[in-house]
C-alpha cells in the first residue's frame, strides 16, 4: 500500500473540486477546503501569512491546494474557470509559473 503525499493529496483535492475561494483582496484571502475528515478554513494575510483550521501543525494539503492556485498580491479581474478543462489549464499554468520562480 502506498501512502499519498501532501502534494499528491493537494492535487487530488483540486481535481475533485473540493476548494472554494470565499473572498480575496490584495491584503488577505479566505478559502474553504472539503478535506477527507471535514471542512477546513484557510486564511492568508500579508501581515500573518497562511493558516489552516486542520489539526496538522505543518505544511498541509489544504494550504498547498489553495496556495497552488493563488498569486499573492494580485487578484484576478476575471471569474474563475467553470469547466474542468479550463480549470486544469489554469492549474497547470500556475504550477509552471511556480516552477519558473524556483
Order of alpha helices (4+ residues) and beta strands (2+ residues): alpha-beta-beta-beta-beta-alpha-alpha
